[in-house]
Amino acid sequence: MTAIFDTTVGGDVSGKSYKVLHSADNYFTLDSYDENTKDMKGTFNVTFVVTSYGDEKDFPDTLRLTEGRFQTRLLPKKEWGLNWGLN
């Protein structure tokens, strides 16, 4: 699993940066997927550890997201509304 979590102070000052702690019990499970509607549901568990402190002093050095659940729908790329350089 690869993921990055960054914080900002006031929306424009770099805060802490976190990366996944690979020795933790991390998982991302897809429990259901509907081919017709593209709806999906699942669960996740992930632990992040700080990689840089920036100007943010209030956040902890470890973030644990436990018993997480998600429900979302896959959209065609043209409906994203953002251009992240993915052509």
C-alpha positions in Angstrom: 0.0 0.0 0.0 1.3 3.4 -0.9 -0.2 6.6 0.4 0.9 10.1 1.5 -0.9 12.4 3.9 0.2 16.1 4.1 -1.1 18.9 6.4 -1.0 22.6 5.8 -1.2 25.6 8.1 -3.6 28.3 7.0 -3.9 26.6 3.6 -0.5 27.8 2.3 2.2 26.8 4.8 3.6 23.3 4.7 2.8 21.2 7.8 3.7 17.6 8.5 4.1 14.9 5.9 3.2 11.3 6.6 3.8 8.0 4.9 2.3 4.5 5.4 4.0 2.5 8.2 4.4 -0.8 6.3 4.9 -2.9 9.5 1.4 -2.0 10.7 -1.8 -4.0 10.0 -2.8 -2.0 6.9 -5.5 -3.1 4.5 -7.9 -1.9 1.9 -10.7 -4.3 1.2 -13.3 -4.0 -1.6 -16.5 -5.6 -0.1 -18.8 -4.9 -3.0 -18.8 -3.5 -6.5 -21.7 -3.0 -8.9 -20.6 -3.2 -12.6 -23.7 -1.3 -13.8 -23.6 1.7 -11.4 -19.9 1.6 -10.6 -20.8 1.9 -6.9 -18.3 0.3 -4.5 -18.1 -0.2 -0.7 -15.3 -1.4 1.5 -13.2 -1.1 4.6 -9.7 0.0 5.5 -7.1 0.2 8.2 -3.9 2.3 7.8 -1.2 3.8 10.0 0.8 6.8 8.9 4.1 8.0 10.5 5.6 11.5 10.1 8.3 12.0 7.5 8.8 15.8 7.9 7.6 18.3 10.5 7.3 21.5 8.5 5.7 24.4 10.5 2.9 22.3 12.1 3.7 21.4 15.7 0.2 20.3 16.9 -0.2 17.1 14.9 0.9 13.7 16.3 3.9 11.8 14.9 1.6 8.8 14.2 -1.9 8.7 12.6 -4.0 5.5 12.9 -7.2 5.2 10.9 -8.9 2.2 12.2 -12.2 0.4 11.2 -12.5 2.8 8.3 -15.4 2.4 5.8 -15.9 3.9 2.3 -18.7 4.1 -0.2 -18.1 5.8 -3.5 -18.8 5.7 -7.3 -16.2 5.4 -10.0 -16.6 8.3 -12.5 -15.2 8.4 -16.0 -12.1 10.6 -16.2 -14.0 13.4 -18.1 -16.3 13.9 -15.0 -13.4 14.4 -12.5 -13.5 18.2 -12.9 -9.8 18.4 -12.1 -6.7 18.1 -14.3 -4.0 16.3 -12.3 -1.8 15.8 -15.4 -3.4 12.4 -16.0 -3.9 12.1 -19.8 
